Amino acid sequence: MASRTKRGSSVDEVEVAHFSAYAAEWWDPRGRMAMLHKFNPVRLAFIKQAACRHFGRDERRLDTLAGLRMLDIGCGGGILSEPLARLGALHAAAASIAVDYRATTAEALADEDERFDVVLAMEVVEHVADLALFIGRCAKMVGPGGLMITATLNRTLKSFALAILGAEYVLRWLPRGTHRWDKFVTPNELEAALEGQGLRVIDETGIVYNLLADRWEISSDTAVNYITVAERALA
């Protein structure tokens, strides 16, 4: 059987192949990534609020993230990156969206000694081959006083029932095989990995789907989807 990953890399080649097959559909709000598009507003709002709170920005400004250097690892076609660019992050110009897309790995980027104000790992840690390696390389790129924001899936019976059986097999919100339950990450595991790299977890919240309102919402329930915010102390 072919190896899922290269030595010294957090990239899972099987996962890459799986998502590459849907590359042409990332931006179709009615296609196989429709649920991701519905998920986008709540995570965008959370990132904006976390960054504004941490860096003392005014959320009401259209360019509230201007001047912040942000990295979106595993950006999924830019569905999150481009709305962030409109808020002034990711080198957005005033009259256009300018996102610096790079087809590379977290390891390669970290080896270039890149540093960012905010590093995002949204819905990606449950797809990597080596969690500790991936978190370590991402954490290295968080500059002094910066943030790392991570969204992922908890490894619980509830997440197996809802995120895999429900979302992939019953409701077909996601293509079958999108997730492997054994690769889901508990909040304790994620916090240990982040703090092992010198980051301090300062916030953790759940995200749930409101069936009646047909939207995702912030919640205290972290049993399935959750977001963690960690900071690096000023040097």
N, C-alpha and C positions, 0 to 999 in steps of 0.2 A: 504494500500500500504506500502511495506517495506521501511524503511528509507534508503536514499542514503548515509548517513554518520553516524559515531558514534559521540557522544557528545564530543566536545573538539578536534576534528580531522579535518584536511583539506582533508582527503582521501574520495573521492566519490566512494563508493563501486560499483555502476553501471558502472562507467568509468573503474575501475580496471577489472571488469568481461569482459567488452567489449574488452580490449586490451589483456587480458590473453588468450582469445580465439585464438589470432593470434601469440602466443608465439613461436610456432615452425617455423614461417615464417619470423621472424625478419631479419635473415641474408640472405634471398633469394632475390638477386637483381632483379629478374624477377617476384617475387610474389606480394602479395598485398601491400608490403611495398617498392615497387620499387621506387616510387617517393621520399621516405625518403632517400634512398641511393643516388639519384641524388642531394638531398638537402644537403647531408653531406659535400661535398668539400667546399662549400661556407661558411658554418657556422664554419667548422674547420679552414679555413684560417682566418676568422674574429676573432675567439678566439685567435689564435696564434698571430695575429698582435696586438690585444688589450693587451694581456699579455706582449708581448715583449716591446711594447711602454711604458706600465705602470711600468714594473719592470726593464727596461733598458737592455733587452736581445737582442742578435743578431739573427735575423730571419733566417740567412743563416745556422746556426748550426743545425745539425741533432738532437742534444739533447737540443734544445733551451729552453725547459720548465723544464729541470732537476732541482730538488730541490724545485719546487713549489708543494704545496699540494693542489690538486684540488678535488672538489666534484661535481659529475654529478647526480643531482636529477632526478629521473624518467628516467633512462638511456636507456630504450628501447632496452634491450638485449645487450647493450654495443657497439652499432654501432658507437657512437661518442667517448665513453670512451677509446676504444682500440687504435684508431689512436692517441688520445692524449697521451696515455701511450707510444707509440712509439717515441714521442717527448720528453719523459723524465718525464712527469707528472704522477700522480696517482701511484706512487711507482713503476715505470717500471724498471726492471733490464736491464743490458746491452745486454744480449743475449736472453731475452725473454720478454713477456708481462705479467706483474703482476698487475692486477687490483683487488682491494679489494672490491668485490661485497657484498653488504649487503641488505637483504630483510627486510627493515624496513621503517619507516616513517620519514619525516623531523622533526616532533615533537620529536620523540624518540631520534633521533641523536642529536638534539639541547639540549635535556635534559641531554645528556652525556657531555655537555660542549665542544664539538668538535669545532675546529677552523681551517679554511682553508684560503689559499691565494686567491683562486678563487672558487666561488660557481656558478655552472651553473644550470639554470632552463630553459631548452631548449624544447619548444613546450610542456610545462606541465601546466603553470598557467591557461590555458583555460580549463583544465580538473579537477581542484581542487574544493572542495566543499565550501571552505572559503578562498577567495583570501587574505584578510588581515591577517588571521592567518598563512597561508602558507608563505607569504612574510616575516612576522615577524619572523617565526622560521628559515627560510633560512638566513635572514639578521643577525640573532644572531650568525650564524656560520662563518660570514665573519670577519676574523681577522683584527687587526689594519693595515691600509695601503692596505687592500685587495680589491678584486673586486667581484661584483655579476653581471653576464651576463645573461640576460633573453631574450629569443626569443618567440614570441607569435603572435597572430592574432588580428588585429584591428577590432573593431565592427563598420563596415560601410556597406553601401549598396553594395559597390564594393566587399567587402569580402564575403558577402552573395552570390552574384552572382558568384564569381570565386571560393572561397574556399569550398562552400557547393554545390550549384547547379551545377557548372561546374566540380569541382574535384571529387565529390562523385556520382553525378547522370548522368552527360552527358559523361565526359571523363573516369569516373570510375578509377581515379588515386588512390583513397582511398576507403576503405569499407564504405558503407552507414552507417551513424550514428557515424562516427569518430568524428565529431564536432557538437556542438550546438552553433548557432550564438549568443544566448543570454548570453553565457559564455565567448565570446570574450572580450578582455580587451583593452580599448583605451590607447594610450600613456600617456594621462593626468592622467588616473586612476592608471596606473602602476607607473608613476613618483611620484604621491602622496603617494602611498603605500610604495615605497622605501624610499622616503625622510622622511616619518613618522617614519621610523625605524633607522634614523640617517645616511642613505646613501645619497650620492650626485650623481645625474645623470650627467655623463660627455660625453656621446655619445649616439646617437640614429640614426639608419639608417634603410632603407627599404631593402627588398629582393624581387626581381621579377623574374618570369620565362621568359626566352628568348626562345620563341617558335622556331625561326629560327635556333638558335644555340643549342637547346635542352639542356639548362643548366640554373641553377639559378645564379643570379648575384646581386651584391650590387647595390642599387639604392637610389635615394632621395625620392622615392615614398613609403610612410609608410601606405598607405591605406589598404593593405592586410597583408603581413608579415613584421615584423620589429624586430630589436634587440636593446636592451638597455643595456648600460654599466653604472654601478654605483660603486662608491668607498667609502670606509670607511676611514676617516682621521686617521693618525697616532696618537696613544694615547699620 
